[in-house]
Amino acid sequence: MANIARTGDIIHLNVGGKRFSTSRQTLTWVPDSFFSSLLSGRISTLKDETGAIFIDRDPSLFTPILNFLRTKELFPRSINVHLLMHEAEFYGITPLVRKLQLCDELDRSSCGNVLFNGYLPPPGRFDFTSRTRKICPVAGYGVGLGIDMAGAGEYYQPGGFTFTHACSSFPSDTAQLADPGMVRIICGHHNWIAVAYAQFVVCYRVKESTGWQQVFTSPRLDWVIDRVALNAKVMGGSLGDNDKMVAVASGTEIILWTICPDGNGNEIGVFSLNVPVEALFFVGNQLIATSHTGKVGVWNAVTKHWQNQDVVPINSYDTAGSFLILGCNNGSIYYIGKGNLSWTCSCQTDVQKFPLRMKDNDLLVTELYRDPTEDAITALSVYLTPKTSDSGNWIEIAYGTSSGTVRVIVQHPETVGSGPQLFQTFSVHRSPVTKIMLSEKHLISVCADNNHVRTWTVTRFRGMISTQPGSTPLTSFKILSLEDIDGHGGCAAGTEIGPYGERDDQQVFIQRVVPDTDKLYVRLSSNGKRVCEVRSVDGTSITSFMVHECEGSSRIGSRPRRYLFGGHANGSIQMWDLTTAMEIAGKVDIRALGGPTEEELLELLDQCDLALTRTPDMSPAASFTHSSTPRASTSRYTSHHCPSGAPHQAPGHGSLHGGVGHPAPPPGSEPGLPQQQWQPPARPHRPPGQRPGRWHGVSAQG
């Protein structure tokens, strides 16, 4: 090699089997490139039988690169800009990379496209080395507080934070697996959203005149947040002016705050479910926590009392008015609520007067229906028809089982005593049903085979489901979504695919194909057609997302608008207008596409190391009955774990998320820079938020 450096002005190359000859000056005029390192002797080479330096790369892409080195000119019409930029990054040809980036970004803007609606920057400077809030057990139910901060009861207000990793009290496991600056979960209610980071939660509200404003920021907690629940419209009760509530959970513990109109927070209490919390949500003014082990915890807004209740092991849930419907491991559907299930559920549910019903200091849990084969109920969806009689609603429940069966049961208002009747059965899935949605026009089910979706049209007569001609198959498609196994792709509770929305023409799936990506696909849940695709305006990875409808203003003609909220690895929130997207999709033929095309999919897969991802269980599952705990492969409630190690529930419609625990990343997954080899690492995981760029490495072999 030294001999070549001294005497050879003409360099012979063998690139992927094709011979090239050029001068040393041509190859080395770009400093710090692959070729300057190669010809200076700083890295080793591999030669063919003729003595030419062998480079194991695509020769067709090397041709335009060599032409650029010779002429400093580029002819983009004859090349694939993206592929050539990938090669130029490998060779370290910085001037060429810059030109190709300008070509690639010609139609892109840091202000986004017409659908981009807003950007909330990371919440300022947050110092993790000060003012920690700790939890310690005390006598009585739940746990008490031990606050290590300047002034007990003091809460952080917007501004003045910085993200650091210097906190010595950070648990060792979370320090490795959870990035404190990454958005983990977003949830919404009315015109508010709550954004969960690793150890604190921030609430925002929107007004037409002022836009989105940061209202409340919690203290820094000494554990990683796994669940968030928000109630932005408390219906009366004894809370007075404290009419907003936000709750977070980690492991077995739950903390609940009320938020005053001025943004100050008052802590209601810290409670324990005694088992890992896998779902956290509000039913009316009451906070509910559940676990697949069969625990239900309720905080009552009237009595301000927390109570735990043992029930049958739970696999799924849904809510209907003031009712909580549970799908359980023994094949039964239970409900917890007031009165009988034919009670008319309307917007003015008087849950303050009639909270979740109790009997002898226990929650009143009633069996509503038992599956004929007693398969575990792994997904639930309740549909309340418009009021059809003076005695109440016609209630319809769709559910899925561990064996892949989909059933629909109905309850007539006049036949409450006899219970719901089996209406239809579909046996189209061979893997456990993970999600289900029953609406006015469609029945949608998703199974564990890479999120395989089946949809049917629903026939109705006077608002009630009808057998003439009955439900007919509509379409079949998949929502492929790979999940990260090292925690840097976000929390499973914050990346639920959906379906989102109540109205048939507005229901959508959100598809994030790979964990470390800045792109999402929005697809109609009824047929899988693409509504739009959105991309991060600052190039950061999307770590969480959620679709939420915000209320319109009081002005005449104002209407609610739906938004896609994306949480990012750098802590920002980005918003896209789905109302406008649906209107555009109705006018042009962009819906001819479904999910990512083969070319788009390969481009996305090229951004991640498949060894660090996983897909849902694809194997057919036999039914199981009366087992004490759900199987990992069939229970959505027990599967995916966030980095803290606690199982997680995704905030989808009436269903709980699950999967197997995360295996440890393989040894040597961190990128290295050996001095004697030039080779791009096999796509090691990058620091959160870093988009794919130049492949650093040193080897003549690609």
C-alpha positions as CSV (number, residue, x, y, z in Angstrom):
1,M,0.0,0.0,0.0
2,A,2.8,2.4,0.8
3,N,4.3,1.6,-2.6
4,I,1.1,2.6,-4.3
5,A,1.0,5.9,-2.3
6,R,4.6,6.8,-3.5
7,T,4.5,5.8,-7.1
8,G,1.0,5.3,-8.5
9,D,-0.6,8.3,-10.0
10,I,-3.1,6.1,-11.9
11,I,-5.3,4.1,-9.5
12,H,-7.1,0.9,-10.7
13,L,-10.3,0.0,-8.8
14,N,-12.5,-3.1,-8.9
15,V,-15.9,-1.9,-7.7
16,G,-18.3,-4.8,-7.4
17,G,-16.6,-6.7,-10.2
18,K,-16.3,-3.7,-12.6
19,R,-12.9,-2.2,-13.4
20,F,-12.3,1.6,-13.1
21,S,-9.2,3.6,-13.7
22,T,-8.6,7.2,-12.5
23,S,-6.0,9.4,-11.1
24,R,-4.9,9.9,-7.5
25,Q,-5.8,13.6,-7.7
26,T,-9.3,12.9,-8.8
27,L,-9.9,10.5,-5.9
28,T,-8.4,12.6,-3.2
29,W,-9.4,16.2,-3.8
30,V,-12.2,15.8,-1.2
31,P,-10.5,15.8,2.2
32,D,-11.3,13.2,4.8
33,S,-13.1,11.0,2.4
34,F,-13.0,7.2,2.0
35,F,-10.5,7.5,-0.8
36,S,-8.1,9.8,0.9
37,S,-8.0,7.4,3.8
38,L,-7.6,4.5,1.4
39,L,-4.7,5.9,-0.5
40,S,-2.9,7.4,2.5
41,G,-2.4,3.9,4.0
42,R,-4.6,4.6,7.1
43,I,-6.8,1.6,6.3
44,S,-6.2,-1.8,4.8
45,T,-7.2,-2.8,1.3
46,L,-8.2,-5.9,-0.5
47,K,-6.9,-6.5,-4.0
48,D,-8.0,-8.7,-6.9
49,E,-5.8,-10.9,-9.0
50,T,-4.7,-8.0,-11.2
51,G,-3.7,-5.8,-8.3
52,A,-6.7,-3.5,-8.5
53,I,-8.2,-2.3,-5.2
54,F,-11.4,-4.2,-4.5
55,I,-14.4,-2.2,-3.2
56,D,-17.5,-4.3,-2.6
57,R,-20.1,-1.7,-3.6
58,D,-22.6,-1.2,-6.5
59,P,-20.6,-0.3,-9.7
60,S,-23.6,1.4,-11.3
61,L,-23.8,3.9,-8.4
62,F,-20.0,4.4,-8.4
63,T,-20.0,5.6,-12.0
64,P,-21.8,9.0,-11.3
65,I,-19.7,9.4,-8.1
66,L,-16.5,9.0,-10.1
67,N,-17.9,11.4,-12.7
68,F,-18.6,14.0,-10.0
69,L,-15.0,13.6,-8.7
70,R,-13.7,14.2,-12.2
71,T,-15.9,17.1,-13.3
72,K,-17.5,18.4,-10.1
73,E,-20.8,18.3,-12.0
74,L,-24.0,16.4,-11.3
75,F,-26.8,15.4,-13.7
76,P,-29.7,14.4,-11.3
77,R,-32.2,13.4,-14.1
78,S,-30.3,10.3,-14.9
79,I,-29.9,9.0,-11.3
80,N,-31.9,8.0,-8.2
81,V,-31.1,10.8,-5.9
82,H,-31.8,8.9,-2.7
83,L,-29.7,5.8,-3.6
84,L,-26.8,8.0,-4.9
85,M,-26.9,10.1,-1.7
86,H,-26.6,6.9,0.3
87,E,-23.5,5.9,-1.6
88,A,-22.0,9.4,-1.4
89,E,-22.5,9.3,2.4
90,F,-20.6,6.0,2.5
91,Y,-17.7,7.4,0.5
92,G,-17.7,10.6,2.4
93,I,-18.0,12.9,-0.6
94,T,-19.3,15.9,1.3
95,P,-19.9,18.3,-1.6
96,L,-21.9,15.7,-3.5
97,V,-23.9,14.8,-0.4
98,R,-24.9,18.4,0.0
99,K,-26.0,18.8,-3.6
100,L,-28.0,15.6,-3.4
101,Q,-29.7,16.7,-0.2
102,L,-30.8,20.0,-1.8
103,C,-32.3,17.9,-4.7
104,D,-33.9,15.5,-2.3
105,E,-35.4,18.3,-0.2
106,L,-36.5,20.5,-3.0
107,D,-40.2,20.0,-2.2
108,R,-39.7,19.8,1.6
109,S,-39.8,22.6,4.1
110,S,-39.0,23.0,7.8
111,C,-42.5,24.5,8.0
112,G,-44.0,21.2,6.7
113,N,-46.7,20.9,4.1
114,V,-50.3,22.0,3.9
115,L,-51.3,19.5,6.6
116,F,-48.7,20.7,9.2
117,N,-50.6,22.5,11.9
118,G,-48.2,23.4,14.7
119,Y,-45.0,22.7,16.6
120,L,-44.7,22.7,20.4
121,P,-41.0,22.8,21.3
122,P,-39.5,20.7,24.1
123,P,-40.6,22.1,27.5
124,G,-37.6,24.3,28.0
125,R,-34.8,23.6,30.5
126,F,-35.4,20.8,33.0
127,D,-32.7,20.1,35.5
128,F,-32.8,16.4,36.6
129,T,-30.2,17.0,39.3
130,S,-32.5,19.1,41.5
131,R,-35.9,18.9,43.2
132,T,-36.7,15.2,43.0
133,R,-40.1,13.9,44.2
134,K,-40.0,10.6,45.9
135,I,-42.7,8.1,47.0
136,C,-42.7,6.2,50.3
137,P,-45.3,3.9,51.7
138,V,-47.4,5.0,54.6
139,A,-50.1,3.4,56.7
140,G,-53.5,2.9,55.1
141,Y,-54.4,2.3,51.5
142,G,-52.2,3.5,48.7
143,V,-48.9,5.2,49.4
144,G,-47.9,8.5,50.8
145,L,-45.5,11.3,49.7
146,G,-42.0,12.2,50.6
147,I,-41.1,15.4,48.7
148,D,-37.5,16.4,48.5
149,M,-37.9,19.9,47.0
150,A,-37.6,23.5,48.0
151,G,-40.9,24.0,49.7
152,A,-43.3,21.1,50.1
153,G,-46.2,21.2,47.6
154,E,-44.3,23.4,45.2
155,Y,-45.0,22.5,41.5
156,Y,-43.1,23.2,38.4
157,Q,-44.4,25.9,36.2
158,P,-43.8,26.3,32.4
159,G,-40.2,27.3,31.4
160,G,-36.8,27.0,33.0
161,F,-36.0,23.3,32.4
162,T,-33.1,21.5,30.9
163,F,-32.7,17.8,30.0
164,T,-29.6,16.3,31.6
165,H,-28.5,12.8,32.4
166,A,-26.7,13.7,35.6
167,C,-29.3,12.6,38.1
168,S,-27.7,10.2,40.5
169,S,-31.1,9.0,41.8
170,F,-32.1,7.8,38.3
171,P,-32.8,4.1,38.6
172,S,-30.0,2.1,36.9
173,D,-32.4,0.3,34.6
174,T,-34.3,3.3,33.4
175,A,-31.0,5.3,33.0
176,Q,-30.0,2.7,30.3
177,L,-33.4,2.2,28.7
178,A,-35.3,5.5,28.9
179,D,-34.3,8.8,27.4
180,P,-35.7,11.5,29.7
181,G,-36.1,14.0,26.9
182,M,-38.2,11.6,24.6
183,V,-42.0,11.9,24.4
184,R,-43.3,8.6,25.6
185,I,-47.1,9.0,25.6
186,I,-49.7,11.6,24.4
187,C,-53.3,11.6,25.4
188,G,-56.1,14.1,24.8
189,H,-59.5,15.2,26.1
190,H,-61.6,18.0,24.7
191,N,-59.1,20.9,24.0
192,W,-56.4,19.6,26.3
193,I,-53.5,17.2,25.7
194,A,-51.2,15.6,28.3
195,V,-47.6,14.7,27.2
196,A,-45.6,12.2,29.3
197,Y,-41.9,12.2,29.3
198,A,-39.8,9.7,31.3
199,Q,-40.3,11.3,34.7
200,F,-42.8,14.2,34.3
201,V,-46.0,15.1,32.5
202,V,-46.9,18.4,30.8
203,C,-50.4,19.6,30.0
204,Y,-51.4,21.9,27.2
205,R,-54.7,23.5,26.2
206,V,-55.7,25.3,23.0
207,K,-57.8,28.4,22.5
208,E,-58.6,29.8,19.1
209,S,-57.3,33.2,20.1
210,T,-54.0,32.1,21.6
211,G,-53.3,28.7,20.2
212,W,-51.6,26.0,22.3
213,Q,-50.3,27.0,25.7
214,Q,-48.4,25.0,28.3
215,V,-50.5,25.0,31.4
216,F,-49.2,22.5,34.0
217,T,-46.0,20.6,34.6
218,S,-45.7,18.0,37.2
219,P,-42.8,17.6,39.6
220,R,-40.0,15.2,38.4
221,L,-40.9,11.8,39.6
222,D,-38.4,9.2,40.7
223,W,-39.8,6.5,38.5
224,V,-40.6,6.2,34.8
225,I,-44.1,7.0,33.6
226,D,-45.9,4.1,31.9
227,R,-49.5,5.4,31.7
228,V,-51.3,8.7,31.5
229,A,-55.0,9.6,31.8
230,L,-56.6,13.1,31.3
231,N,-60.0,14.5,32.2
232,A,-60.4,18.0,30.9
233,K,-64.1,18.4,31.6
234,V,-65.2,17.3,35.0
235,M,-69.0,17.1,35.1
236,G,-69.9,18.9,38.3
237,G,-69.1,17.3,41.6
238,S,-67.2,18.4,44.6
239,L,-63.9,19.5,42.9
240,G,-65.0,23.1,42.6
241,D,-62.8,25.2,40.3
242,N,-60.3,22.3,40.1
243,D,-62.1,21.0,37.0
244,K,-59.3,19.3,35.2
245,M,-57.5,16.1,36.3
246,V,-54.4,14.3,35.1
247,A,-53.0,11.0,36.4
248,V,-49.9,9.0,35.7
249,A,-48.8,5.5,36.6
250,S,-45.6,3.5,36.8
251,G,-45.4,-0.1,38.0
252,T,-48.0,-0.5,40.7
253,E,-48.3,3.2,41.7
254,I,-50.6,6.0,40.5
255,I,-50.5,9.7,41.2
256,L,-53.5,12.0,40.6
257,W,-53.6,15.8,40.3
258,T,-56.3,18.4,39.8
259,I,-55.4,21.4,37.7
260,C,-56.8,24.9,38.7
261,P,-57.8,27.4,36.0
262,D,-54.5,29.3,36.7
263,G,-52.5,26.2,35.9
264,N,-51.4,25.4,39.5
265,G,-51.7,21.7,40.4
266,N,-53.0,20.2,43.6
267,E,-52.1,16.6,44.3
268,I,-55.1,14.5,45.2
269,G,-53.1,11.5,46.2
270,V,-50.8,8.6,45.4
271,F,-52.5,5.2,45.2
272,S,-51.3,1.6,44.7
273,L,-53.0,-1.1,42.7
274,N,-50.5,-3.6,44.3
275,V,-49.8,-5.1,40.8
276,P,-48.5,-3.5,37.7
277,V,-51.0,-1.0,36.2
278,E,-51.7,-1.9,32.6
279,A,-54.6,0.5,31.8
280,L,-55.3,3.9,33.3
281,F,-58.4,5.9,32.2
282,F,-61.3,8.0,33.4
283,V,-65.0,6.9,33.3
284,G,-66.8,10.1,33.9
285,N,-65.0,11.7,36.9
286,Q,-63.7,8.4,38.2
287,L,-60.2,7.2,37.7
288,I,-59.9,3.5,36.8
289,A,-56.8,1.4,36.8
290,T,-56.7,-2.3,35.7
291,S,-54.3,-5.2,35.5
292,H,-54.5,-8.5,33.6
293,T,-54.1,-10.2,37.0
294,G,-57.7,-9.4,37.8
295,K,-57.3,-6.2,39.8
296,V,-59.4,-3.1,39.3
297,G,-58.7,0.1,41.2
298,V,-61.2,3.0,41.3
299,W,-60.8,6.5,42.7
300,N,-64.3,7.9,43.4
301,A,-64.8,11.6,42.7
302,V,-67.6,11.9,45.3
303,T,-66.0,10.0,48.2
304,K,-62.4,10.8,47.2
305,H,-61.6,7.2,48.1
306,W,-59.4,4.7,46.4
307,Q,-60.5,1.1,46.3
308,N,-59.0,-2.1,44.9
309,Q,-61.2,-4.9,43.7
310,D,-60.3,-8.5,42.7
311,V,-62.0,-9.8,39.6
312,V,-61.4,-12.5,37.0
313,P,-58.1,-12.0,35.1
314,I,-58.8,-9.3,32.5
315,N,-57.7,-9.3,28.8
316,S,-59.6,-6.3,27.4
317,Y,-62.0,-3.5,28.2
318,D,-64.3,-0.9,26.8
319,T,-66.5,1.8,28.3
320,A,-70.1,2.8,27.5
321,G,-71.4,5.9,29.3
322,S,-70.8,5.2,33.0
323,F,-70.3,1.5,32.4
324,L,-67.0,-0.3,32.4
325,I,-67.1,-3.5,30.3
326,L,-64.4,-6.1,30.9
327,G,-63.4,-9.0,28.6
328,C,-61.9,-11.7,30.8
329,N,-59.7,-14.8,30.6
330,N,-62.5,-17.2,31.5
331,G,-64.5,-16.3,28.3
332,S,-66.9,-14.0,30.2
333,I,-67.8,-10.4,29.6
334,Y,-68.5,-8.5,32.8
335,Y,-69.8,-5.0,33.4
336,I,-69.3,-2.6,36.4
337,G,-71.8,0.2,36.5
338,K,-75.1,1.5,37.8
339,G,-78.5,-0.2,37.1
340,N,-78.9,-2.6,34.3
341,L,-77.1,-2.3,31.0
342,S,-80.2,-1.2,29.0
343,W,-80.1,2.1,30.9
344,T,-80.0,5.0,28.4
345,C,-76.4,6.2,28.2
346,S,-76.3,9.8,27.2
347,C,-74.0,12.8,27.4
348,Q,-75.4,13.8,30.8
349,T,-74.5,10.6,32.6
350,D,-75.0,11.3,36.3
351,V,-71.9,9.4,37.4
352,Q,-71.5,11.9,40.3
353,K,-74.8,10.9,41.7
354,F,-74.4,7.2,40.8
355,P,-70.7,6.4,40.8
356,L,-69.5,2.9,39.9
357,R,-71.8,0.8,42.0
358,M,-70.6,-0.8,45.2
359,K,-72.1,-3.6,47.3
360,D,-70.8,-4.3,50.8
361,N,-67.8,-2.0,50.1
362,D,-67.0,-4.0,46.9
363,L,-67.5,-2.9,43.3
364,L,-70.7,-4.6,41.9
365,V,-69.3,-6.8,39.1
366,T,-72.0,-8.5,37.0
367,E,-71.5,-11.2,34.3
368,L,-73.1,-10.0,31.1
369,Y,-72.3,-12.8,28.7
370,R,-70.2,-15.9,28.4
371,D,-68.5,-17.0,25.1
372,P,-70.0,-20.3,23.8
373,T,-66.5,-21.9,23.6
374,E,-65.2,-20.0,26.7
375,D,-62.2,-18.6,24.8
376,A,-60.5,-15.7,26.4
377,I,-62.0,-12.3,25.4
378,T,-59.0,-10.5,24.0
379,A,-60.8,-7.4,22.4
380,L,-64.0,-5.5,23.0
381,S,-66.1,-2.8,21.4
382,V,-69.5,-1.5,22.5
383,Y,-71.8,0.4,20.2
384,L,-74.9,2.2,21.6
385,T,-77.5,2.8,18.9
386,P,-79.5,6.0,18.8
387,K,-82.3,5.7,21.3
388,T,-84.8,3.3,19.9
389,S,-87.5,3.1,22.6
390,D,-88.5,4.7,25.9
391,S,-86.8,1.9,27.8
392,G,-83.3,2.5,26.5
393,N,-80.8,1.8,23.8
394,W,-80.2,-1.2,21.6
395,I,-76.7,-2.3,22.8
396,E,-74.3,-4.1,20.5
397,I,-71.0,-5.6,21.5
398,A,-68.4,-6.9,19.2
399,Y,-65.6,-9.0,20.7
400,G,-62.6,-11.1,19.6
401,T,-61.1,-14.2,21.3
402,S,-57.8,-15.8,21.8
403,S,-58.6,-18.4,19.1
404,G,-59.2,-15.6,16.5
405,T,-63.0,-15.8,16.5
406,V,-65.0,-12.5,16.1
407,R,-68.6,-12.4,17.5
408,V,-71.3,-9.8,17.7
409,I,-73.9,-9.9,20.5
410,V,-77.0,-7.6,20.9
411,Q,-79.2,-6.6,23.8
412,H,-82.8,-5.5,23.3
413,P,-84.1,-2.8,25.7
414,E,-87.2,-4.9,26.2
415,T,-85.4,-8.2,27.0
416,V,-82.9,-7.1,29.7
417,G,-83.7,-10.1,31.8
418,S,-82.6,-12.6,29.2
419,G,-79.2,-10.9,28.6
420,P,-77.5,-10.3,25.2
421,Q,-78.0,-12.7,22.4
422,L,-75.4,-14.0,20.0
423,F,-76.0,-12.3,16.6
424,Q,-73.1,-13.2,14.3
425,T,-69.8,-15.2,14.3
426,F,-66.8,-14.8,12.0
427,S,-63.9,-17.3,12.0
428,V,-61.5,-15.5,9.7
429,H,-58.4,-15.0,11.9
430,R,-56.0,-17.8,12.9
431,S,-54.2,-15.6,15.5
432,P,-55.6,-13.9,18.6
433,V,-57.8,-10.9,17.9
434,T,-56.0,-7.9,19.4
435,K,-58.3,-5.0,18.5
436,I,-61.9,-4.6,17.4
437,M,-64.2,-1.7,16.4
438,L,-68.0,-1.8,15.8
439,S,-69.5,1.4,14.4
440,E,-72.6,2.4,12.5
441,K,-71.4,1.1,9.1
442,H,-68.4,-1.1,9.8
443,L,-67.0,-3.9,11.8
444,I,-63.2,-3.9,12.0
445,S,-61.0,-6.6,13.6
446,V,-57.2,-6.9,14.0
447,C,-55.3,-10.0,14.8
448,A,-51.7,-10.7,16.0
449,D,-50.5,-11.8,12.6
450,N,-48.6,-8.6,11.9
451,N,-51.7,-6.5,12.6
452,H,-53.8,-8.3,10.0
453,V,-57.1,-6.3,9.5
454,R,-60.4,-7.7,8.3
455,T,-63.4,-5.4,7.8
456,W,-67.1,-5.9,7.1
457,T,-69.9,-3.6,6.2
458,V,-72.8,-3.5,8.7
459,T,-76.4,-3.4,7.5
460,R,-78.9,-1.5,9.7
461,F,-82.6,-1.0,9.8
462,R,-83.9,2.0,11.7
463,G,-80.5,2.2,13.4
464,M,-80.4,-1.4,14.6
465,I,-78.1,-4.0,13.2
466,S,-79.9,-6.3,10.7
467,T,-79.4,-9.7,9.2
468,Q,-80.8,-8.7,5.8
469,P,-78.4,-8.8,4.0
470,G,-76.2,-8.9,7.1
471,S,-72.6,-8.1,7.5
472,T,-70.6,-8.6,4.3
473,P,-66.8,-8.8,3.9
474,L,-65.2,-5.5,2.8
475,T,-61.4,-5.8,2.7
476,S,-58.3,-7.4,4.1
477,F,-54.9,-5.7,4.7
478,K,-52.1,-5.4,7.2
479,I,-50.7,-2.5,9.3
480,L,-47.1,-3.7,9.5
481,S,-45.5,-2.0,12.5
482,L,-42.1,-3.2,13.8
483,E,-41.4,-2.5,17.5
484,D,-38.1,-1.6,19.1
485,I,-36.7,-4.0,21.7
486,D,-34.2,-1.6,23.4
487,G,-36.7,1.1,24.4
488,H,-35.4,3.9,22.2
489,G,-38.3,3.6,19.8
490,G,-40.8,4.8,22.4
491,C,-43.3,3.3,24.8
492,A,-45.9,0.8,23.5
493,A,-48.6,2.7,25.2
494,G,-47.8,5.7,23.0
495,T,-47.6,4.0,19.6
496,E,-51.0,2.4,19.4
497,I,-52.1,1.9,15.7
498,G,-55.8,2.5,16.4
499,P,-58.4,2.6,14.9
500,Y,-59.0,6.2,16.0
501,G,-62.3,8.0,15.7
502,E,-66.0,7.3,16.2
503,R,-67.5,8.3,12.9
504,D,-67.2,5.7,10.1
505,D,-65.8,8.1,7.5
506,Q,-63.2,9.5,9.9
507,Q,-61.8,6.3,11.5
508,V,-58.1,5.8,10.7
509,F,-55.1,3.6,11.5
510,I,-51.8,5.2,12.1
511,Q,-48.9,3.2,10.8
512,R,-45.3,3.6,12.0
513,V,-43.4,1.0,10.0
514,V,-40.1,1.0,11.9
515,P,-39.3,2.3,15.4
516,D,-36.7,4.9,14.3
517,T,-38.5,6.9,11.6
518,D,-39.7,10.4,11.0
519,K,-42.7,9.2,8.8
520,L,-46.2,8.1,9.6
521,Y,-48.9,6.7,7.3
522,V,-52.6,7.6,7.9
523,R,-54.9,4.9,6.5
524,L,-58.7,4.5,6.5
525,S,-59.7,1.8,8.9
526,S,-62.5,0.6,6.7
527,N,-60.4,-0.2,3.6
528,G,-56.8,0.4,4.4
529,K,-56.4,3.1,1.7
530,R,-53.9,5.8,2.4
531,V,-55.3,9.2,3.5
532,C,-51.9,10.9,3.7
533,E,-48.4,10.5,5.0
534,V,-46.8,12.9,7.4
535,R,-43.1,13.5,8.1
536,S,-41.4,15.2,11.0
537,V,-40.5,18.8,10.0
538,D,-37.2,18.7,11.9
539,G,-36.1,15.2,10.9
540,T,-36.4,13.8,14.4
541,S,-37.8,10.3,15.1
542,I,-41.4,9.9,16.0
543,T,-41.6,8.1,19.4
544,S,-45.4,8.5,20.1
545,F,-48.6,9.5,18.4
546,M,-52.3,10.0,18.9
547,V,-55.3,11.2,17.0
548,H,-57.6,13.6,18.8
549,E,-60.6,15.8,17.9
550,C,-60.5,19.3,19.4
551,E,-63.7,21.3,19.9
552,G,-64.6,24.2,17.7
553,S,-65.0,27.7,19.0
554,S,-68.2,29.4,20.0
555,R,-68.4,31.2,16.7
556,I,-71.2,30.4,14.4
557,G,-70.2,27.7,11.8
558,S,-67.2,26.6,13.8
559,R,-66.8,22.8,13.9
560,P,-64.5,20.4,15.7
561,R,-61.2,19.5,13.9
562,R,-59.2,16.3,14.2
563,Y,-55.4,16.4,14.6
564,L,-52.6,13.8,14.5
565,F,-50.3,14.6,17.4
566,G,-46.7,13.3,17.1
567,G,-44.3,13.1,20.0
568,H,-40.6,13.1,19.1
569,A,-37.3,12.0,20.4
570,N,-36.1,15.5,21.0
571,G,-39.1,16.2,23.2
572,S,-41.2,18.3,20.7
573,I,-44.8,17.9,19.7
574,Q,-45.8,18.2,16.1
575,M,-49.4,18.4,14.8
576,W,-51.1,17.7,11.5
577,D,-54.6,18.5,10.4
578,L,-56.4,15.3,9.6
579,T,-59.7,17.2,8.9
580,T,-58.0,18.9,5.9
581,A,-56.3,15.6,5.0
582,M,-59.7,13.8,4.7
583,E,-61.1,16.6,2.6
584,I,-58.2,16.5,0.2
585,A,-58.3,12.7,0.0
586,G,-62.0,13.0,-1.0
587,K,-61.1,15.2,-3.9
588,V,-58.0,13.6,-5.4
589,D,-57.0,10.0,-6.0
590,I,-54.3,9.7,-3.4
591,R,-56.3,7.0,-1.7
592,A,-55.4,4.6,-4.5
593,L,-52.4,3.8,-2.4
594,G,-52.6,1.8,0.8
595,G,-49.7,1.5,3.2
596,P,-46.1,1.9,2.1
597,T,-45.2,0.6,-1.3
598,E,-42.5,-2.0,-1.7
599,E,-40.0,0.8,-2.5
600,E,-41.1,2.8,0.5
601,L,-41.0,-0.2,2.8
602,L,-37.5,-1.2,1.7
603,E,-36.4,2.4,2.3
604,L,-37.8,2.4,5.8
605,L,-36.4,-1.0,6.6
606,D,-33.0,0.2,5.5
607,Q,-33.2,2.7,8.4
608,C,-33.3,0.1,11.2
609,D,-31.5,-3.0,12.4
610,L,-34.1,-5.8,12.1
611,A,-32.2,-7.7,14.8
612,L,-33.3,-5.0,17.2
613,T,-37.0,-5.1,16.3
614,R,-39.9,-7.6,16.5
615,T,-43.2,-8.3,14.9
616,P,-46.5,-9.5,16.5
617,D,-46.8,-13.3,17.0
618,M,-47.7,-14.8,13.7
619,S,-48.4,-18.4,14.8
620,P,-52.0,-19.6,15.0
621,A,-53.2,-19.8,18.5
622,A,-55.4,-22.5,20.1
623,S,-58.1,-21.4,22.4
624,F,-57.6,-21.6,26.1
625,T,-60.0,-21.5,29.0
626,H,-60.0,-21.0,32.7
627,S,-56.3,-20.5,33.0
628,S,-55.2,-18.4,35.9
629,T,-53.0,-16.1,33.8
630,P,-53.1,-15.2,30.1
631,R,-50.6,-16.7,27.7
632,A,-48.0,-14.2,26.6
633,S,-48.7,-15.0,22.9
634,T,-52.4,-14.5,23.2
635,S,-53.0,-11.9,25.8
636,R,-52.8,-8.3,24.6
637,Y,-52.8,-7.3,28.2
638,T,-49.5,-8.8,29.1
639,S,-47.3,-8.4,26.1
640,H,-45.3,-5.3,25.3
641,H,-43.3,-3.8,28.1
642,C,-41.9,-0.2,28.2
643,P,-38.3,0.3,29.2
644,S,-39.2,0.5,32.9
645,G,-40.1,-3.2,32.7
646,A,-43.8,-2.7,33.5
647,P,-46.4,-4.0,31.0
648,H,-48.2,-1.3,29.0
649,Q,-51.6,-0.6,27.6
650,A,-52.1,1.3,24.4
651,P,-54.9,3.8,24.4
652,G,-56.9,2.3,21.6
653,H,-60.7,2.0,21.4
654,G,-61.8,-0.6,24.0
655,S,-58.7,-2.8,23.9
656,L,-55.5,-3.4,25.8
657,H,-52.1,-3.9,24.3
658,G,-49.8,-6.8,25.0
659,G,-46.9,-9.1,23.9
660,V,-43.8,-10.6,25.3
661,G,-41.1,-9.0,27.3
662,H,-38.1,-7.2,25.7
663,P,-35.0,-9.3,25.2
664,A,-31.7,-7.5,25.9
665,P,-30.0,-6.0,22.9
666,P,-27.4,-8.2,21.4
667,P,-23.8,-7.6,22.5
668,G,-21.8,-5.2,20.5
669,S,-24.9,-3.3,19.2
670,E,-23.2,0.0,19.8
671,P,-21.4,1.4,16.7
672,G,-17.6,1.2,16.7
673,L,-14.9,2.7,14.5
674,P,-12.1,0.1,14.0
675,Q,-9.0,1.6,12.6
676,Q,-8.1,-1.1,10.2
677,Q,-11.5,-1.7,8.5
678,W,-13.8,0.5,6.5
679,Q,-17.3,-0.9,6.7
680,P,-20.6,0.6,7.6
681,P,-22.0,-0.8,10.8
682,A,-25.0,-3.1,10.3
683,R,-27.3,-0.3,11.1
684,P,-26.7,-0.1,14.9
685,H,-29.2,1.7,17.0
686,R,-28.6,5.5,17.0
687,P,-29.1,7.9,19.9
688,P,-32.8,8.8,20.1
689,G,-33.7,11.6,17.6
690,Q,-30.7,11.1,15.3
691,R,-31.8,10.5,11.7
692,P,-29.9,8.3,9.3
693,G,-26.9,10.2,7.9
694,R,-23.4,9.4,6.7
695,W,-22.2,5.8,7.4
696,H,-19.0,6.2,9.4
697,G,-16.5,3.5,9.1
698,V,-13.2,2.4,7.5
699,S,-13.1,-0.5,5.1
700,A,-12.6,-1.0,1.4
701,Q,-15.4,-3.6,1.7
702,G,-18.9,-2.2,1.9
